[in-house]
Amino acid sequence: MAISMTTTSAKKTDLKKVRNIGFIAHIDAGKTTVTERVLFFTGETYKIGNIDEGTTVMDFMSLERERGITIKGKAVTMIHEGIDGRDYQLNLIDTPGHVDFSYEVSRALAACEGALLVVDASQGIEAQTIANSLLAMQYDLELIPVVNKIDLPAAEPERVAGELRQVFGFKEEEVLYVSAKDGRGATDILNQVIERIPPPSGLVDGPFRALVFDSVYDPYKGIIAYVRIQDGHISKNDRVLVMSTGKTSEVNELGIFGPAPTPGDSLSSGQVGYIATGFKDVQECSVGETLTIGSNAATEPLPGYVELKSMVFAGLYPSDGEDYNNLRAALEKLQLNDASLTMEPENSVALGFGFRCGFLGLMHLEIIQERLEREYDLDLIVTAPSVAYQVVLQDQSVVKIDNPSKLPDVSSIKQIQEPILNVTIVTPSRHVGTIMELMHSKRSDFKRMEYIQGVNTSESDTTESEQSRVMMEYVMPLAEMLADFHNQLKSRTQGYASLDYTFEGYAAAPLVKVDILVNHMPVEALSSILHRDLAVTQGRAIAEKLRTTIPRQLFEVPIQAAIGARIIARETVRPLRKDVLAKCYGGDITRKRKLLEKQKEGKKRLKSVGRVEIPQEAFLSLLGIGDE
């Protein structure tokens, strides 16, 4: 049953017939496929989208379809007839499963009263299953557990249901068994949502208030705010007011997601939809703002979102310096619907003008880079990622350093503190020893370990210990995670381990700054802050990597790693040699010597004025340092 909005659609909504729900899960648990099945069942789509074929409705970004993951949360409104014969409006928000996009999950859940917890019937509970469930509990949401992929040959739905009961305390009758592929259980999901998820609360006749949980920029319509209406109603041509800034603008379009944006005449309390605000400045209406109507403004804003702190930092520079302003504009537009992205201008001698950007993780950095290159046609140089450090100075003041080049003089530093993570790993018990070995090499501290044991339904001779899964918790420096930690974890556990992490705080550590000099000139973009015990080894590895990636010049290029004034490593890029004797046919040997001496003098002049171009591959090559 396709949904439509008419003039009578609703200045006043019957809140008892509205349900706002989110889909949460670990990555690859199949929640997007479940969403596509539900959309088809309710008549919102005429074909079930397939992730492998890149035809999903909810994951419409090219990057999402190529990678098969959800990057941005998506909302959709459906109509479903309940078992009581009445039509209910279901506002569903699909959320990402990757840990780097957990902020998207928190924003989506703030607009809901309940959530569907989707778990893979073959994999069971994974790290993000636990993390997202705890997040939903923080918002006091009603959780409905859904065991998906019961059609798989390796599926063990009863065992997974046992894990859900053990870890989260669900009752046996609360667990739903679903196959998004063949449609089994789709009706049960919708009926259980109506029965178990509470309707939204709000003042239908009160002053209009709406929370902005996402937004995009349209060159014609301005900022389009994705909103959850808490109180009152809003109509087209009303003047919307941003409560934090006092900025007003006339609404030129509003509506719901069905799943494509469907224009209507009004939105009312309890609904999820969009408002084309008309604001042209990307800073005028950001995520977490409360919107109201200027003619009947509310007095109290809605609780916004906790400001997120960037975890990983990297420099973004245009390959062509003339694209600097284009890069700035592109980053500002991405910031509009990605509040976790931060940026500030910076200048590098080697790379020119660019921006120091903050990200939630390496996946977040990678996605932003690809979006900038694809959507805004930019050719970028991205420096090796680093983390933010806290530096305690001799006068007890504390400064935050997100770029190694900004580290104060060593004489003024009392202590350097590095960011620490709480890491949760869920894995089959047979991989415990391998993971302990890996974590020991990453300067981590063990916290606790808990066995998760479901009901063994396998007919094989697999022992109980092999069937059990383990949840391990560690405290680990964030810097150790940047060096290909996730790939190592997956390779050492045959892909079965899952990872989640949260920021814990800062802890003091014996850290030093390692500078990289190319042709005796320091390259700030290649500077790094390393643990003292690893500095010499890592410095040599960096120099060796750069020697193989920096192209040869007509002159000798020395590459040095230094701690202060002390050189700890050196490599040399050998010069290209032009055969100046090629056209010297015969003659005295002194003539050849004169030509060689002239070439030698020329190379000295080149070396004194020569500028060494450092390719993007040189920065990327540093990511794998320490993993060989």
N, C-alpha and C positions, 0 to 999 in steps of 0.2 A: 504494500500500500504506500505509494509515494506521497510524501508530505507536501503540503502547500500552505502558504500564508496569505490570508486575505485580509480585507479591512476589518472583518469581524473576528480575526484570529485572536486577538486578545489583548485587549487593554487589561482585562482581568483574567488571570489564569486560575483554574481550579488546581491548587497545589497538590491536592490528594491524588491527582492523576498525572503527576510529573515525577520522574526518577532521574537523578544525575549520578552516573556511575563512571568509574575509571577502570581500565584494563591494565593490570600490572603483572610483571613476570620477569624472570631471568631472560637474557637474550637467547633467541632461537627456541623459546618454549612454545611458540605458535600462536601468540595472542593476536597478531595481525591477521592471520588466517582465520581465527575464530571470529574476528570482527567482520571480515569479508563474508563469511558464512551467514552471520546474523543479518548483515545488510541485505543479502540476497533473500533470506527467509522473510524479512519484513517488507520486501518489495522496493527497497530503496535503490537497488541495482538489478540489472537484468542478466548479469553474468558474474560468476564468482571470480574475483581477482586472484591471480596466481603469482606468488613471490618469485618462483623460478623463471616464469615467463615475463616478469616485469610488468604485470597488468593490474596490480593492486590499486584500488581506489584511494585507500587511506595513505599509503606510501607513494605519493605522486612525484616527489623530487627524484631527479635522475640518479643522484648519489644513493638514495634509499633503495631504488630498484636495482641498481648495479650491485650494491653490497648486500642486499637482502636484509637490511636492518632498518629500524625506525630511528630517525634522528630528531624529528620534531613531533610533539604531541598534536593529535588531530581530533577535532570534535565533529560529531554528526548527530542529527536529530532523527529519530524513527518513531513510527506509530505502531503499537502492537496491541492486539485485542487480548485482554486477560481472560482467565478462566471464568470471571464473573460476567463476561460479555461486554465489558466497557473498554473503550480505547484509552490507552495510556501513552503519554509522550515520554520517550526514553532519550535522554541526552547522554551520549556515550563519548568518552575521551580515550583514545588509544595513546599509550605512552611508550617511550623508548625503554629498552631493557639493558643497554650498556651502562656501566658504572659512570662513565664520563658525562652522561646525560641525565643523571639522577635529579638534577635541578628541574628539568622538564617534568619529571614525575611529581615532584613536590608541588609545583605550580598547578598541575592538572588536578591533583587530589584535593587541593584547597577549594576547588570549584565543585566538589562532589559530596554526596552523603554516604556513598558505598563504593566498593571496588570488587572486581572479579580477580581472584588470584589464580593465574593460569600456570600449571606445572606440567612439564613433559613427562608422560607416562613411562618413558624409557630411561630418563635421566634422574627423575626424582627431584628432591629439593636441592637447589643450588644457592650460591652465595647471594645473588641479587634477589632471589626468592625471599630470603630472610630479611635483607635490607629494605626492600620495598614494602614488605608486610609490616615491619616495625614503623616505617614512615606512615603507612595508612593508619596504624594504631595511634600514632601521635595526633592525627587529625580526628580520632575517635570515629572512624568509619566502620561500617558494617562490612565484613569480609565474607565472600562466597568462594570457597575453594573449587577449582575446576581442574580435573585431571584430563589433559588433552592428549591426542595422538594414541588413543587406545586401539587404533587399527594397525599399528606397527607390529611386525613380528616379534620385536624385542620388548614390547610393552609389558609392564608389570603394574597394572593399575592398583591392584590390591596392596602391593608393597608400598607404592607411593602414597596411597591413602593412609596407610599405617604411619608413614613418616609425617604426614600432615597432622594426624591426630596426636602423635608424640610431641612434635615440636611446637605446634600452635594450639593444641587442645580442642581441635574441631571434633564434633560428634560424627559418627559413621554416616548418619542420614543426611548430614549437611554437605557431604562431598558429592560433586557432580562429575559424571564420566562422559566425556565428549570426544568425538572425532570430527574435527573441523573439515577434514578431507571428504568424508562421505556424509556428513550432516547429522550423525547420531548425537542426540542430546541438545541440539540447538534450541528446540522448543523449551526444554527444561530450563535453559539459561534464562530466557526471557521471562518465563513464568516465575522463576525464583527471584529474579530481580524485582518484579512487581510485588511479590509477597514479602520479601525479606529486607529490601532496601527502604529506609524511611523516606517519606516525601520531604522536599525542601521546606525550610522554615523561612519566613519573611513576611513583611508587611505589604500586602497587595495594594492598600490604599495609602501607604506612607510616601514620604519624599523619595524620589528616585535615587538609588545607589547601585553602582555596578563595579565589580572588581575586574581590572584588566589582567588576564592571565597570559596573554600573548598578543603580538601585534606584528603587522607587516606594513611595508611602505608601497604605495601605488602612486605613480607620477601624476595621475589624473584625480584620484580621490583623496590623496594625502595619506595620513596614517589611518590604517584600518585596525581598530582595537577589537580583539577577541575577548568577550566579557561573559561573566556570570552575573545575572541580574539578581541582586539580593532583595531590594525593596522597590515598590512602585512600578511605574511603566514609563517608557519613552517612545515617542513617535517621530516619524520623519519630519524634518524641518524644525524640530526642537533645538534649542541652543544648549549644547552640552558644555559642562564646566568641569575642568580638572581641579580637584579640591586642593592639591598641594601647591599649584602654581597660580590658580585664579584665572588661567587662560580659558577663553570661551570660543566656540565655533559652532556653526550651524551643521546639523547632521544632514548629509546629502544622500545617505543610503544606510539601511540596516536590514537585518534578516537573520536567518538561521543557516546551519550547514546541513544539506540534505542529499548526499554529502557535499556537493558543490555549493558555494554560497548561493542562497535562495533569497532574493530581496522580499521584504514584506513592508507592512505599514507601521508595526509596533512590536516592541518586546516588553515582556512583563516579568514580574517577580517569579523566580524559580527557573527561568529559561537560561539557556546558553546560546549565544549568537555572536554577531559581529556588528560593529558600528563604524561607518566611514566618517571619521571626525572632521575631515577637511584640514587638519593641521598639516603644515608643510615642513616644519622644523622637527627633526627626529627626536629632539630633546623635550618637546612639549607634551608628549603623552607616552610615558614609558611603562614597562611591565610593573605591576604592583600598585598603580595609581587607582584612586577611587573617582569614578565619574558620577556627576549629578547633573540636574537641570537648573540653569541659572535663574529661571523664574520662580522655582520652588526648591531652592537648594537645601540639601541635607546639612546638618551641623557637625556630625561625627563621621570621619572617614572609616572605611573598613580596614581591618588589620591587613597590612601588605605582606610582603615576603621578607624573610631573613636575607640580608645582603650576603651574597655569596663571595667567598674569597678565592681568587685565582690560585691554582696550585702549580702550574707550569708556565714559564715565560720564554718567549722567543722573539727575536727581531724579524720583522717583515720589511723587506726593502724592494722597491721596484727595480727591475733590471735596467729600465730606461728611467733616468732621473726625472724626465718630463711627466711621468705617470704618478708623481707623488700626490698631487691633488686628487687624482682619480682614485688612488688607494685610500686616501683619507675619506672621501665620500662613500666608497664601498664599505669600509669598516664601520662608519656611522650607521649605514643602513642595516648592516648585519647586527649591530648592537641593538637595534630596535626590537628584534624578536629573539635576541640572545643576550639577556642581561648579564650572563656570566662572562662575556667577552669584555676585556678591558683594553685600553690603548692609550699610549702617550708618545709624543714625538721623541725621536732620538736621532743622533748623528754619528756616523762612523767614518773614520778616515778612509777605510778600505771600501765601504759600501755606499757611502753618501747619506742622504736623508731617508729616514724610514720611521717605523713605529715599533715601540716595545709593547707587545701584546701579551695579555694574561689569559690562560686557558684552564679548564678543569682537568685536563689530562692530555696524553699524547693523541688519543683518538679525536678529541675535540680540536686539537691543533691541526690534525690532518684534514678533518672535514672543513674547517674554516679555510685552509689553504686551497683546497679543491674548489670550494664555492667561489672564492675570489677569482680563481683562474678561469672557471667555467662561466659563471654568471656575469662577471664584470670584465672578462677578457684581459686579465692582468698577467704579466710575466713576472714572477716573484723570486726573490732569493730569501730563504728562511734560514736563520742561524740555528745552531745546535741548541736544543731546549735546556733550560736551567730552572732552578727553583729559587724561591725567595728566602733570604737569610735575615735573621735578626742579629745586629751587631751592637754589643754593649761597649760603649766607649769608656775611657778612663775617668771621665767626669760623671759616670753612671747613666748618662743619657742613652737612649736606645734608638737606633735607626734601622729601617728596613731596606734591604738591598735586593732588588730583583734583577740586577745586571752585575756580573762580576767586575766589570770595568768601573763601577761606582764604589767599590770597596775603599773605605778610608785608608789613610796611611797606617802601616803596621804599628808604628809607635803610639798611635792614639787608640788602638784597639785593646780592650781588656778581655773580651770573650766573643766568639762567634757561635751563634745558635742555629741549628738546622731544623727544618720542619719534620715532624714525626707523624706517621700514620698508624691507625689501628687497622690491621689487615685481617680479613676473614677469608679462609680457604676451605671449601667443601670438596672432598675427594673420597674415592673408594679407599678403604683402609689399607689395601695392599701398597699404596703409594706413600704412606706416612713417612717411611725412612728416606725416600728420595726427596720429599718436600723439606724434611728437617735438614738434610744436607744442603739443599739450595738456600734455605733461609739463613743457615749459619754463615754462608758465604756472603750474604747481603747485610751483615752487621745488625741482624734483627734479634729481638728478645722474645722468647716464648712466654705466652700468657696462660693459655689453657687449651684443652682438647676435650671434645665431647662426641660420643658415638651416637649416630642416628641410625636406628634399626627399624626398618619397616617389616612387613609380613612377607616372608619368602615364599613366592609361588612358583619358583622355577622347578622343573622336573629333573634337572641335571644334578650331578653330584657336587655342585658348588657348595662349599661350606658356609656356615653362618658368618664366619669372620670375613670371608671374601665378599659376601653380599652386603655387609655393613658399610656405612659411609661415616666419615669423620669430619667434624667441623673444628678447624684449628685456628687459633687467634694468635697473632704476633704484633709486636710493636716494631716498626721498621722505618728507617729514614726514607723520605720521599725521593731523594736523589738516587737511591739504589734502584728505584722502580723505573727510572728513565732509561736505563741501559738494557733494554730488551728483556725485562723481567717477565712480562706476560708471555712472550713466546717461549722462554725457557720453561716456565711453569707448565705450559700446554705440552711441549715436546717431551718433558720428563714424565708426564702422567698420561701419555697417549691421548691427550685432549679431554680427559675426564674431569680434571680439576676446574673449579670455578672460583672467581676472585671478586671480592668487594673490599673497599677501603673507605675510611673516613679520617678526616683531619683530627689529630690529637692535640697538637701544640708544638712548642719548640723545646729543644734540648741542646745543651752545650756539647761541643765536639771539637777535637783538635783538627781544625781546618786551615788550609793555606790556599792562597791564590796562585794559580799557575798561568803565566803569560806565554803566549805563543808569538814569536818574532819571525817574520818572513822577510828575508833580505834585510835583516837588522832593524826592521820596523815592526813595532808591536801591532798586532791585529786584534783590536778590542773585541770583535765579534767572536773570536776563537778563545778568549780567556775563559777560565773555569775555576771554580772553587772545589777543591778535592780534600779528602781525608789525608792527613799527613803521611800515614803509613802506605798509602796508595799513590801518592803524588809522583814519585820518581817513575814507577812502573807505568802509570797512566800517561805521564808526560812523554816518555819514550814511545809509547804506543801511538799517541797523537801525532808526534813528529813523523813516525814511520808511515802512518796513514796519509798524512799530507804529502809526503815525498812521492807516493804512488798516485796521487790524484791531481796535484798541481802540475800543469803542463810545463814541459821544458822550454827554457828561454835561450836566447843567444848568449846569455851570461850565466854564471854559476849562481844558484839561489840557495843560500843557507836557511835552514829551518831549525829554530831553537826553541826549547821549552825552558822557562826560567821561573824560579821562585825568588822574587825580589831581584837582587843583582847576581844571584847564583844560577849559572846555566846547568840544568840537570840532564839535558838531552840535546843531541844535534844530529840532523840528517841533511844531506845535500842533494839538490836536484841538479844533475850534471848538465852542462850547457850543450846546446846544439852546436855543431861545428860546421861552418861553411868551408868547403874545399876551395881555398883561395889559390891553390897551386894547380887547379884544373886546367887553366889556360896558359900555364907557364911551361912552354915547350923548350926543353934544353936550357942552355945558358949556365952561368956560373952558380955555384951553390949559395953564394952571398946574396943573389937576387931572391932566391927562395926564402932565405932567412929574413931579408928585409920585409917581404910580404907577410910572413908569420909574425914578426914583431909589430908590424902595422895592425894586424888583426888583433893581437893581444892588447895593444893600446886602445883600440876601438871597443873591445869588450869591457875594459876598465871604465871607459866613459859611459857605456850602456849601463853598467852595474851601478854607477853613481847616480844616474838619473832614471833608471828603469823602474817601471811600476809593474808589479806582478799581479796579474788577474787571477783571483781565486774563484774557481767555479763552484756552483751549487753542490756538486758531488762531493767536494771537500768537506762541506758542513755536514752533509748527510752521512758521510763515512764515519763520522765521530760517534754516531748513535750506537754502533755496535762495539765500541771500545770496552774492553774488560770482559767480554763474553766468549772470547775464543778459548 
